Amino acid sequence: MTRRICRTSIGLLVLAGVCSFCLIPDTASAIPAFARKYQVACTTCHTAFPQLNGFGEAFAGNGYQLPGEDLKDWTHDTGDDRLFLAKDIPLAIRADGFIRTRNDTRNHTDIEAPFALKLLTYGNIKKDISFYFYFFFDERGDTTGIEDAFIFFNDLIEGHNLDLRVGQYQITDSLFPREQRLTFQDYTYYVTEVSDSGFNLVYDRAAELSYGFDVTDNTALTLLAGIANGNGIGTADNDRNFDSDNFKNFYGRVLFEWGGQGIGGYAYIGREKNPLEVENDFYRIGPDFNFTLFDSVNIWGSYLFGKDDNATFTTPATEVKSWGGFTGITYKFSDTWVGSLLHNMVEVRGIPTLDAHTLTANISYYITLNFKVMLEGTADLHSTEASHPEKTHTGVLGLVFAY
């Protein structure tokens, strides 16, 4: 990028801070309807929105209900205990737009507002059974439709923390939900399409069981197992089938926690067959961690190694090995200032155009609990070579608002 382009980009970013409107989407457990229902502040569930704190994670894991809560307090008296009808339908509206500067496309600056408009809702069908979904009215200029949409069964066996989720969602939500991140920059390896297979590490139609229990007074273990179609959340075919083949993919996670700290491991294994009956077997496996230091510093990350036996569905087979992940650091300077760093790495052997190495810095000032000013820059640390002839730095400055 030339100095002239840099000066122009900086100037437009400053302008963006004055005139842009930005709302970054977050997850089910972050919609403002919860705060309205229980009449509590956002900080009850969030370290800094949209990132959840320990209470927020526990609330979401309990089926979006408080322990011992009587749902009749929030429902109409229909005269039949088998029917729970909420007095109000909880709704939240989210929209996001921003101005971005970049040098990896022909356009170095772009006004991207609105970028996404969506409607979110959730509810308790009865005690320990809840639902959640959101609908994208507009995403990048097109109607996307429904992304997250699932039913959650909490404590399937009374007295045991055994939960079931069925529907469509991001299958790495049990690791680090992408939509809770404080940065605009994504978790690169999660969204990198390593092969021609339809599966990915984000949205899919699936069902998962999770079971958590205390090992000692200060330690806990969570086990999770899931089964997925393996081809994303596209439309059904002419036979009304959503899955594209006879195979199902399997994933699981083990998480060990002590004193607010956690380490875990994640594995995903599957097989896919294309219309020409050529198959690709693949897996992803690796560790994750989440540590809190001095009550204000959070260090977390996820790394995965993967192999596709026939990534391009060719004969003879083309094996592709890959690895990647991220480390993030969040520091809460005060109730109004929060800083974040995010380091991303991706390496795909044999497909160097997919390799990535970036460092993102984000600083956010919370004008109110649900309204912040955000400044972010992402530096390209990848060395220049034939497959990567130019470094691609990006920057975002915007206003983030949730209501």
Backbone hydrogen bonds in HBPLUS format (Angstrom, degrees):
<---DONOR---> <-ACCEPTOR-->    atom                        ^
c    i                          cat <-CA-CA->   ^        H-A-AA   ^      H-
h    n   atom  resd res      DA  || num        DHA   H-A  angle D-A-AA Bond
n    s   type  num  typ     dist DA aas  dist angle  dist       angle   num
A0006-CYS N   A0002-THR O   3.02 MM   4  6.30 156.0  2.08 146.9 154.0     1
A0007-ARG N   A0003-ARG O   2.92 MM   4  6.19 160.7  1.95 152.6 156.3     2
A0008-THR N   A0004-ARG O   3.00 MM   4  6.24 161.3  2.04 149.7 154.9     3
A0009-SER N   A0005-ILE O   2.85 MM   4  6.01 160.3  1.88 151.9 157.4     4
A0010-ILE N   A0006-CYS O   2.95 MM   4  6.15 162.2  1.98 153.4 157.5     5
A0011-GLY N   A0007-ARG O   3.07 MM   4  6.23 159.5  2.11 145.3 150.9     6
A0012-LEU N   A0008-THR O   3.00 MM   4  6.28 155.2  2.07 148.2 154.8     7
A0013-LEU N   A0009-SER O   2.92 MM   4  6.15 148.5  2.02 146.7 155.8     8
A0014-VAL N   A0010-ILE O   3.02 MM   4  6.32 155.0  2.08 149.6 155.5     9
A0015-LEU N   A0011-GLY O   3.06 MM   4  6.35 156.9  2.11 144.1 150.5    10
A0016-ALA N   A0012-LEU O   2.79 MM   4  6.03 143.3  1.93 139.9 151.0    11
A0017-GLY N   A0013-LEU O   3.08 MM   4  6.42 143.4  2.22 144.5 152.6    12
A0017-GLY N   A0014-VAL O   3.15 MM   3  5.25 124.9  2.47  95.9 109.1    13
A0018-VAL N   A0015-LEU O   3.03 MM   3  5.32 140.2  2.19 103.3 114.6    14
A0019-CYS N   A0015-LEU O   3.05 MM   4  6.36 159.3  2.09 155.5 161.2    15
A0020-SER N   A0016-ALA O   2.80 MM   4  4.94 151.3  1.88 143.0 143.4    16
A0022-CYS N   A0399-LEU O   2.52 MM 377  4.81 117.3  1.90 137.4 154.8    17
A0401-PHE N   A0022-CYS O   3.05 MM 379  6.57 125.4  2.36 134.5 150.0    18
A0030-ALA N   A0027-THR O   2.94 MM   3  5.47 154.7  2.00 125.2 126.6    19
A0034-PHE N   A0031-ILE O   3.25 MM   3  6.34 162.6  2.28 132.7 133.1    20
A0035-ALA N   A0032-PRO O   3.02 MM   3  5.25 115.6  2.45 102.8 117.6    21
A0036-ARG N   A0032-PRO O   3.06 MM   4  6.42 156.2  2.12 154.6 161.8    22
A0037-LYS N   A0033-ALA O   2.93 MM   4  6.06 160.9  1.96 147.1 152.3    23
A0038-TYR N   A0034-PHE O   3.06 MM   4  6.24 173.2  2.06 156.9 157.7    24
A0039-GLN N   A0035-ALA O   2.77 MM   4  5.33 117.9  2.15 133.2 147.2    25
A0040-VAL N   A0035-ALA O   3.24 MM   5  5.14 145.1  2.37 128.9 138.7    26
A0044-THR N   A0041-ALA O   3.08 MM   3  5.72 165.6  2.10 117.1 121.5    27
A0045-CYS N   A0042-CYS O   3.18 MM   3  6.03 145.3  2.31 121.2 126.1    28
A0046-HIS N   A0042-CYS O   3.01 MM   4  5.98 139.7  2.18 142.3 153.2    29
A0053-ASN N   A0045-CYS O   2.85 MM   8  5.63 160.2  1.89 131.3 133.1    30
A0047-THR N   A0051-GLN O   3.08 MM   4  5.95 138.7  2.25 136.4 148.8    31
A0051-GLN N   A0048-ALA O   2.89 MM   3  5.58 138.3  2.07 143.4 135.6    32
A0057-GLU N   A0053-ASN O   3.03 MM   4  6.32 156.6  2.09 155.2 161.5    33
A0058-ALA N   A0054-GLY O   3.03 MM   4  6.22 155.3  2.09 144.4 151.1    34
A0059-PHE N   A0055-PHE O   2.86 MM   4  6.08 153.0  1.93 150.5 158.1    35
A0060-ALA N   A0056-GLY O   3.01 MM   4  6.23 163.0  2.04 148.0 151.7    36
A0061-GLY N   A0057-GLU O   2.91 MM   4  6.06 156.7  1.97 143.9 151.1    37
A0062-ASN N   A0058-ALA O   3.00 MM   4  6.10 117.1  2.40 134.5 149.0    38
A0062-ASN N   A0059-PHE O   3.19 MM   3  5.15 146.0  2.31  96.2 106.2    39
A0064-TYR N   A0059-PHE O   3.08 MM   5  5.40 136.9  2.27 146.2 151.1    40
A0063-GLY N   A0060-ALA O   3.19 MM   3  5.51 146.6  2.31 117.2 116.2    41
A0069-GLU N   A0066-LEU O   3.03 MM   3  5.25 157.4  2.09 135.9 132.9    42
A0073-ASP N   A0070-ASP O   3.08 MM   3  5.99 167.4  2.10 125.0 128.4    43
A0074-TRP N   A0071-LEU O   2.95 MM   3  5.55 159.8  1.99 117.2 123.4    44
A0075-THR N   A0072-LYS O   3.37 MM   3  4.99 164.9  2.39  96.3 100.8    45
A0087-LYS N   A0074-TRP O   2.97 MM  13  6.04 161.9  2.00 145.9 144.8    46
A0076-HIS N   A0085-LEU O   2.83 MM   9  5.76 156.6  1.88 167.3 169.5    47
A0083-LEU N   A0080-ASP O   3.12 MM   3  5.80 169.6  2.13 123.7 125.5    48
A0092-ALA N   A0120-LEU O   2.99 MM  28  5.14 142.5  2.14 143.9 146.7    49
A0120-LEU N   A0092-ALA O   2.83 MM  28  5.14 170.1  1.84 158.7 160.9    50
A0094-ARG N   A0118-LYS O   2.86 MM  24  5.22 170.7  1.87 157.6 160.0    51
A0118-LYS N   A0094-ARG O   2.69 MM  24  5.22 165.1  1.71 155.8 159.3    52
A0096-ASP N   A0116-ALA O   2.71 MM  20  5.16 145.4  1.82 145.6 153.3    53
A0115-PHE N   A0096-ASP O   2.49 MM  19  5.37 163.2  1.52 153.7 158.7    54
A0116-ALA N   A0096-ASP O   3.12 MM  20  5.16 147.4  2.23 137.5 140.5    55
A0098-PHE N   A0112-GLU O   3.05 MM  14  5.23 152.3  2.12 110.9 116.8    56
A0112-GLU N   A0098-PHE O   2.74 MM  14  5.23 155.7  1.79 166.4 173.4    57
A0100-ARG N   A0110-ASP O   3.06 MM  10  5.52 155.9  2.12 154.4 158.8    58
A0110-ASP N   A0100-ARG O   3.01 MM  10  5.52 145.2  2.14 153.6 162.1    59
A0101-THR N   A0395-GLY O   2.99 MM 294  5.20 164.7  2.02 148.6 152.8    60
A0395-GLY N   A0101-THR O   2.88 MM 294  5.20 144.3  2.01 150.5 152.5    61
A0102-ARG N   A0108-HIS O   2.72 MM   6  4.90 158.8  1.76 140.2 146.3    62
A0140-ARG N   A0115-PHE O   2.71 MM  25  5.02 165.2  1.73 150.1 154.6    63
A0117-LEU N   A0138-ASP O   2.73 MM  21  5.07 146.0  1.85 145.0 150.7    64
A0137-PHE N   A0117-LEU O   2.74 MM  20  5.45 138.4  1.91 146.9 160.3    65
A0138-ASP N   A0117-LEU O   3.27 MM  21  5.07 158.1  2.32 138.4 139.3    66
A0119-LEU N   A0135-PHE O   2.92 MM  16  5.28 152.0  2.00 146.6 152.9    67
A0135-PHE N   A0119-LEU O   2.84 MM  16  5.28 154.8  1.90 148.8 155.9    68
A0121-THR N   A0133-PHE O   3.05 MM  12  5.85 158.0  2.10 173.6 178.9    69
A0133-PHE N   A0121-THR O   3.13 MM  12  5.85 164.5  2.15 159.8 160.1    70
A0123-GLY N   A0131-PHE O   3.15 MM   8  5.54 147.9  2.26 143.0 142.6    71
A0131-PHE N   A0123-GLY O   2.91 MM   8  5.54 151.9  1.99 155.1 162.3    72
A0125-ILE N   A0129-ILE O   2.81 MM   4  5.56 131.9  2.04 136.4 151.2    73
A0126-LYS N   A0129-ILE O   3.42 MM   3  5.38 162.8  2.45 139.7 141.2    74
A0129-ILE N   A0126-LYS O   3.09 MM   3  5.38 162.5  2.12 134.6 131.0    75
A0154-ASN N   A0128-ASP O   2.78 MM  26  4.72 167.1  1.80 143.2 147.1    76
A0130-SER N   A0152-PHE O   2.98 MM  22  5.24 163.7  2.00 149.2 154.5    77
A0152-PHE N   A0130-SER O   2.79 MM  22  5.24 168.7  1.80 149.8 153.4    78
A0132-TYR N   A0150-PHE O   3.10 MM  18  5.75 149.4  2.19 161.9 167.0    79
A0150-PHE N   A0132-TYR O   3.02 MM  18  5.75 157.7  2.07 161.5 168.3    80
A0134-TYR N   A0148-ASP O   3.19 MM  14  6.05 144.3  2.32 161.3 157.8    81
A0136-PHE N   A0145-GLY O   2.81 MM   9  4.97 177.6  1.81 136.7 137.4    82
A0145-GLY N   A0136-PHE O   3.32 MM   9  4.97 168.3  2.34 133.9 133.9    83
A0139-GLU N   A0142-ASP O   2.65 MM   3  5.30 156.0  1.70 152.4 160.4    84
A0142-ASP N   A0139-GLU O   3.15 MM   3  5.30 154.4  2.22 104.8 112.5    85
A0149-ALA N   A0168-GLN O   2.94 MM  19  5.33 164.6  1.96 155.2 153.6    86
A0168-GLN N   A0149-ALA O   2.90 MM  19  5.33 166.8  1.92 142.6 143.9    87
A0151-ILE N   A0166-VAL O   2.91 MM  15  5.49 158.5  1.95 157.4 161.0    88
A0166-VAL N   A0151-ILE O   3.05 MM  15  5.49 161.3  2.08 156.0 162.0    89
A0153-PHE N   A0164-LEU O   2.73 MM  11  5.00 174.0  1.73 161.4 163.5    90
A0164-LEU N   A0153-PHE O   2.90 MM  11  5.00 156.3  1.95 143.0 150.2    91
A0156-LEU N   A0162-LEU O   2.73 MM   6  5.57 162.3  1.76 163.9 163.7    92
A0160-HIS N   A0157-ILE O   2.92 MM   3  5.50 150.5  2.01 147.6 147.3    93
A0162-LEU N   A0160-HIS O   2.89 MM   2  5.59 137.2  2.08 102.4  90.3    94
A0212-GLY N   A0161-ASN O   3.13 MM  51  5.48 154.2  2.20 140.8 147.3    95
A0163-ASP N   A0210-SER O   2.85 MM  47  5.28 162.2  1.88 155.6 161.1    96
A0210-SER N   A0163-ASP O   2.99 MM  47  5.28 155.4  2.05 141.8 146.4    97
A0165-ARG N   A0208-GLU O   2.98 MM  43  5.41 157.7  2.03 152.2 159.4    98
A0208-GLU N   A0165-ARG O   2.93 MM  43  5.41 155.6  1.99 151.0 159.0    99
A0167-GLY N   A0206-ALA O   3.06 MM  39  5.75 163.2  2.09 172.3 174.5   100
A0206-ALA N   A0167-GLY O   2.81 MM  39  5.75 160.4  1.85 175.4 176.2   101
A0169-TYR N   A0204-ASP O   3.12 MM  35  5.90 148.2  2.22 162.3 164.3   102
A0204-ASP N   A0169-TYR O   3.01 MM  35  5.90 146.6  2.13 151.0 156.7   103
A0173-ASP N   A0170-GLN O   2.93 MM   3  5.44 156.2  1.99 122.8 123.5   104
A0171-ILE N   A0202-VAL O   2.96 MM  31  5.61 154.7  2.03 145.5 137.8   105
A0175-LEU N   A0172-THR O   2.92 MM   3  5.25 149.6  2.01 108.3 117.9   106
A0180-GLN N   A0177-PRO O   3.10 MM   3  5.55 165.5  2.12 114.8 118.5   107
A0181-ARG N   A0178-ARG O   3.24 MM   3  5.64 164.6  2.27 110.6 115.2   108
A0190-TYR N   A0187-TYR O   3.14 MM   3  5.72 125.2  2.45 114.2 127.0   109
A0191-VAL N   A0188-THR O   3.13 MM   3  5.54 136.8  2.33 107.3 118.0   110
A0192-THR N   A0189-TYR O   3.37 MM   3  5.10 159.4  2.42  97.8 103.7   111
A0196-ASP N   A0311-ALA O   2.84 MM 115  5.90 175.6  1.84 160.4 159.9   112
A0229-ASN N   A0205-ARG O   3.04 MM  24  5.91 161.1  2.08 170.3 176.4   113
A0207-ALA N   A0227-ILE O   2.99 MM  20  5.59 149.0  2.09 153.2 163.2   114
A0227-ILE N   A0207-ALA O   2.92 MM  20  5.59 155.8  1.98 157.7 164.9   115
A0209-LEU N   A0225-ALA O   2.81 MM  16  5.43 159.5  1.86 166.3 165.6   116
A0225-ALA N   A0209-LEU O   2.89 MM  16  5.43 159.1  1.93 157.0 163.7   117
A0211-TYR N   A0223-LEU O   2.77 MM  12  5.26 157.2  1.82 154.9 162.7   118
A0223-LEU N   A0211-TYR O   2.83 MM  12  5.26 165.3  1.85 149.5 152.9   119
A0213-PHE N   A0221-LEU O   2.95 MM   8  5.62 155.5  2.01 154.1 161.8   120
A0221-LEU N   A0213-PHE O   2.90 MM   8  5.62 165.2  1.92 166.3 169.8   121
A0215-VAL N   A0219-THR O   2.95 MM   4  5.42 152.1  2.02 122.3 130.9   122
A0216-THR N   A0219-THR O   3.42 MM   3  5.09 160.7  2.46 118.8 123.8   123
A0259-GLY N   A0218-ASN O   3.35 MM  41  5.99 147.0  2.46 154.4 163.4   124
A0220-ALA N   A0257-GLU O   2.88 MM  37  5.22 153.1  1.95 145.9 151.1   125
A0257-GLU N   A0220-ALA O   2.92 MM  37  5.22 170.0  1.93 153.8 156.6   126
A0222-THR N   A0255-LEU O   2.86 MM  33  5.07 158.1  1.91 148.6 155.1   127
A0255-LEU N   A0222-THR O   2.94 MM  33  5.07 156.6  1.99 150.7 155.2   128
A0224-LEU N   A0253-ARG O   2.91 MM  29  5.05 151.3  2.00 156.9 157.1   129
A0253-ARG N   A0224-LEU O   2.93 MM  29  5.05 151.7  2.01 132.6 137.0   130
A0226-GLY N   A0251-TYR O   2.74 MM  25  5.16 158.0  1.78 159.3 157.1   131
A0251-TYR N   A0226-GLY O   3.03 MM  25  5.16 160.5  2.06 135.4 138.2   132
A0228-ALA N   A0249-ASN O   2.85 MM  21  5.15 160.8  1.89 143.2 148.6   133
A0249-ASN N   A0228-ALA O   2.90 MM  21  5.15 169.9  1.91 156.0 157.3   134
A0237-ASP N   A0241-ASN O   2.93 MM   4  5.47 157.5  1.98 141.6 145.5   135
A0240-ARG N   A0237-ASP O   2.90 MM   3  5.14 159.1  1.95 116.3 119.1   136
A0250-PHE N   A0269-ILE O   2.88 MM  19  5.45 166.1  1.90 167.9 169.9   137
A0269-ILE N   A0250-PHE O   2.82 MM  19  5.45 167.1  1.84 166.7 171.0   138
A0252-GLY N   A0267-ALA O   2.91 MM  15  5.47 150.8  1.99 152.9 158.7   139
A0267-ALA N   A0252-GLY O   2.99 MM  15  5.47 156.7  2.05 155.8 157.6   140
A0254-VAL N   A0265-GLY O   2.98 MM  11  5.37 154.6  2.04 150.4 158.3   141
A0265-GLY N   A0254-VAL O   2.91 MM  11  5.37 146.0  2.03 147.7 157.3   142
A0256-PHE N   A0263-ILE O   2.87 MM   7  5.55 178.6  1.87 169.8 169.4   143
A0263-ILE N   A0256-PHE O   3.02 MM   7  5.55 157.7  2.07 156.0 161.8   144
A0258-TRP N   A0261-GLN O   2.93 MM   3  5.26 151.1  2.01 134.4 143.5   145
A0261-GLN N   A0258-TRP O   2.80 MM   3  5.26 164.6  1.82 124.5 129.7   146
A0262-GLY N   A0290-ASN O   2.90 MM  28  5.12 136.9  2.09 144.2 153.9   147
A0290-ASN N   A0262-GLY O   2.86 MM  28  5.12 148.3  1.96 156.7 151.5   148
A0264-GLY N   A0288-ASP O   2.91 MM  24  5.13 160.5  1.95 144.3 141.7   149
A0288-ASP N   A0264-GLY O   3.00 MM  24  5.13 148.5  2.10 129.3 127.4   150
A0266-TYR N   A0286-GLY O   2.87 MM  20  5.58 165.3  1.89 165.2 169.3   151
A0286-GLY N   A0266-TYR O   2.98 MM  20  5.58 150.3  2.07 156.7 161.5   152
A0268-TYR N   A0284-ARG O   2.71 MM  16  5.01 148.7  1.80 156.0 160.5   153
A0284-ARG N   A0268-TYR O   2.75 MM  16  5.01 146.6  1.86 145.3 152.4   154
A0270-GLY N   A0282-PHE O   3.02 MM  12  5.56 163.2  2.04 154.0 152.9   155
A0282-PHE N   A0270-GLY O   3.02 MM  12  5.56 166.8  2.04 151.1 151.6   156
A0272-GLU N   A0280-ASN O   2.96 MM   8  5.36 150.5  2.05 140.5 150.0   157
A0280-ASN N   A0272-GLU O   2.84 MM   8  5.36 144.3  1.97 151.4 162.6   158
A0274-ASN N   A0278-VAL O   2.94 MM   4  5.57 160.5  1.98 155.3 157.9   159
A0277-GLU N   A0274-ASN O   2.87 MM   3  5.38 153.1  1.94 129.6 129.9   160
A0309-ASP N   A0281-ASP O   2.79 MM  28  5.34 171.2  1.79 165.4 168.4   161
A0283-TYR N   A0307-LYS O   3.10 MM  24  5.68 138.9  2.28 142.3 154.3   162
A0307-LYS N   A0283-TYR O   3.10 MM  24  5.68 147.7  2.21 146.0 153.9   163
A0285-ILE N   A0305-PHE O   2.89 MM  20  5.38 151.4  1.97 144.3 153.4   164
A0305-PHE N   A0285-ILE O   2.74 MM  20  5.38 165.7  1.76 146.2 148.2   165
A0303-TYR N   A0287-PRO O   3.02 MM  16  5.75 168.4  2.03 173.9 173.2   166
A0289-PHE N   A0301-GLY O   2.98 MM  12  5.48 155.0  2.04 149.7 152.4   167
A0301-GLY N   A0289-PHE O   2.98 MM  12  5.48 152.7  2.06 149.9 147.4   168
A0291-PHE N   A0299-ILE O   2.70 MM   8  5.17 173.1  1.71 163.6 165.1   169
A0299-ILE N   A0291-PHE O   2.81 MM   8  5.17 161.8  1.84 152.0 158.2   170
A0293-LEU N   A0297-VAL O   2.70 MM   4  5.02 163.8  1.73 151.0 156.9   171
A0296-SER N   A0293-LEU O   3.31 MM   3  6.46 138.1  2.49 132.5 134.7   172
A0297-VAL N   A0293-LEU O   2.97 MM   4  5.02 155.7  2.03 161.8 163.8   173
A0332-LYS N   A0296-SER O   3.03 MM  36  5.27 160.1  2.07 146.0 152.2   174
A0298-ASN N   A0330-THR O   2.88 MM  32  5.08 161.5  1.91 151.7 157.3   175
A0330-THR N   A0298-ASN O   2.84 MM  32  5.08 159.0  1.88 146.9 154.2   176
A0300-TRP N   A0328-GLY O   2.98 MM  28  5.29 162.4  2.01 149.7 154.4   177
A0328-GLY N   A0300-TRP O   2.69 MM  28  5.29 170.1  1.70 163.3 165.9   178
A0302-SER N   A0326-PHE O   3.03 MM  24  5.66 144.0  2.16 147.9 158.8   179
A0326-PHE N   A0302-SER O   2.91 MM  24  5.66 148.8  2.01 149.3 158.6   180
A0304-LEU N   A0324-GLY O   2.85 MM  20  5.64 166.1  1.87 169.9 172.9   181
A0324-GLY N   A0304-LEU O   2.99 MM  20  5.64 151.2  2.08 154.7 163.4   182
A0306-GLY N   A0322-SER O   2.69 MM  16  5.05 172.3  1.69 154.2 152.4   183
A0322-SER N   A0306-GLY O   2.87 MM  16  5.05 164.9  1.89 141.5 142.6   184
A0308-ASP N   A0320-VAL O   2.83 MM  12  5.21 162.1  1.86 153.2 159.4   185
A0320-VAL N   A0308-ASP O   2.92 MM  12  5.21 159.3  1.97 149.3 156.2   186
A0313-PHE N   A0310-ASN O   3.23 MM   3  5.34 166.7  2.25 109.8 113.8   187
A0311-ALA N   A0318-THR O   2.95 MM   7  5.97 141.0  2.10 168.7 160.6   188
A0349-ARG N   A0321-LYS O   2.96 MM  28  5.64 148.2  2.06 163.5 173.7   189
A0323-TRP N   A0347-GLU O   2.98 MM  24  5.52 151.2  2.06 151.2 160.3   190
A0347-GLU N   A0323-TRP O   2.88 MM  24  5.52 156.3  1.93 171.4 174.1   191
A0325-GLY N   A0345-MET O   2.91 MM  20  5.54 150.8  2.00 150.3 155.3   192
A0345-MET N   A0325-GLY O   3.00 MM  20  5.54 157.2  2.05 162.1 161.9   193
A0327-THR N   A0343-HIS O   3.03 MM  16  5.28 147.3  2.14 141.2 151.4   194
A0343-HIS N   A0327-THR O   2.88 MM  16  5.28 170.6  1.89 158.2 161.2   195
A0329-ILE N   A0341-LEU O   2.89 MM  12  5.12 157.0  1.94 145.9 150.0   196
A0341-LEU N   A0329-ILE O   2.84 MM  12  5.12 151.1  1.92 147.4 155.7   197
A0331-TYR N   A0339-GLY O   2.84 MM   8  5.21 168.1  1.86 152.4 156.1   198
A0339-GLY N   A0331-TYR O   2.87 MM   8  5.21 171.3  1.88 159.0 159.5   199
A0333-PHE N   A0337-TRP O   2.98 MM   4  5.35 121.4  2.34 132.6 147.7   200
A0334-SER N   A0337-TRP O   3.25 MM   3  5.22 161.6  2.28 143.7 142.0   201
A0366-TYR N   A0336-THR O   2.67 MM  30  4.64 161.0  1.70 139.3 146.1   202
A0338-VAL N   A0364-SER O   3.00 MM  26  5.30 160.1  2.04 151.9 157.1   203
A0364-SER N   A0338-VAL O   2.86 MM  26  5.30 162.4  1.89 158.5 164.3   204
A0340-SER N   A0362-ASN O   2.78 MM  22  4.98 155.9  1.84 153.2 154.6   205
A0362-ASN N   A0340-SER O   2.83 MM  22  4.98 161.5  1.86 152.1 152.4   206
A0342-LEU N   A0360-THR O   2.91 MM  18  4.96 150.6  1.99 139.8 145.2   207
A0360-THR N   A0342-LEU O   2.80 MM  18  4.96 160.4  1.84 144.9 151.7   208
A0344-ASN N   A0358-THR O   3.02 MM  14  5.25 158.7  2.07 140.4 147.3   209
A0358-THR N   A0344-ASN O   3.07 MM  14  5.25 153.4  2.14 136.3 144.6   210
A0346-VAL N   A0356-ALA O   2.83 MM  10  4.84 149.2  1.93 148.2 142.0   211
A0356-ALA N   A0346-VAL O   2.92 MM  10  4.84 159.0  1.97 129.6 132.3   212
A0351-ILE N   A0348-VAL O   3.10 MM   3  5.50 161.1  2.13 125.7 130.9   213
A0354-LEU N   A0351-ILE O   3.03 MM   3  5.95 169.9  2.04 129.2 132.4   214
A0355-ASP N   A0352-PRO O   3.08 MM   3  5.24 157.6  2.14 106.2 113.3   215
A0381-LEU N   A0357-HIS O   2.70 MM  24  5.24 150.3  1.78 151.3 158.3   216
A0359-LEU N   A0379-ALA O   3.04 MM  20  5.31 152.1  2.12 146.2 154.6   217
A0379-ALA N   A0359-LEU O   2.83 MM  20  5.31 165.0  1.85 158.2 155.3   218
A0361-ALA N   A0377-GLY O   2.94 MM  16  5.54 162.2  1.97 161.4 166.5   219
A0377-GLY N   A0361-ALA O   3.02 MM  16  5.54 156.2  2.07 153.9 161.6   220
A0363-ILE N   A0375-LEU O   2.96 MM  12  5.47 160.5  2.00 157.7 164.1   221
A0375-LEU N   A0363-ILE O   3.00 MM  12  5.47 161.0  2.04 157.3 163.5   222
A0365-TYR N   A0373-VAL O   2.82 MM   8  5.12 160.6  1.86 150.2 156.8   223
A0373-VAL N   A0365-TYR O   2.74 MM   8  5.12 152.5  1.81 145.9 152.8   224
A0367-ILE N   A0371-PHE O   2.71 MM   4  5.56 124.3  2.02 141.8 159.5   225
A0368-THR N   A0371-PHE O   3.15 MM   3  5.02 162.5  2.18 137.0 141.7   226
A0371-PHE N   A0368-THR O   3.27 MM   3  5.02 172.4  2.27 108.3 107.5   227
A0402-ALA N   A0370-ASN O   2.99 MM  32  5.31 157.2  2.04 154.1 154.9   228
A0372-LYS N   A0400-VAL O   2.82 MM  28  5.12 161.8  1.85 149.8 156.2   229
A0400-VAL N   A0372-LYS O   2.74 MM  28  5.12 170.7  1.75 155.0 158.4   230
A0374-MET N   A0398-GLY O   2.86 MM  24  5.35 174.5  1.86 159.1 160.5   231
A0398-GLY N   A0374-MET O   2.91 MM  24  5.35 160.5  1.95 150.2 156.6   232
A0376-GLU N   A0396-VAL O   2.77 MM  20  5.12 156.6  1.82 167.9 166.5   233
A0396-VAL N   A0376-GLU O   2.84 MM  20  5.12 162.8  1.87 144.4 148.3   234
A0378-THR N   A0394-THR O   2.89 MM  16  5.22 171.3  1.89 147.7 148.6   235
A0394-THR N   A0378-THR O   3.07 MM  16  5.22 160.4  2.11 144.2 150.4   236
A0385-GLU N   A0388-HIS O   2.99 MM   3  4.99 153.8  2.06 109.2 117.5   237
A0388-HIS N   A0385-GLU O   2.97 MM   3  4.99 141.7  2.12 101.0 113.0   238
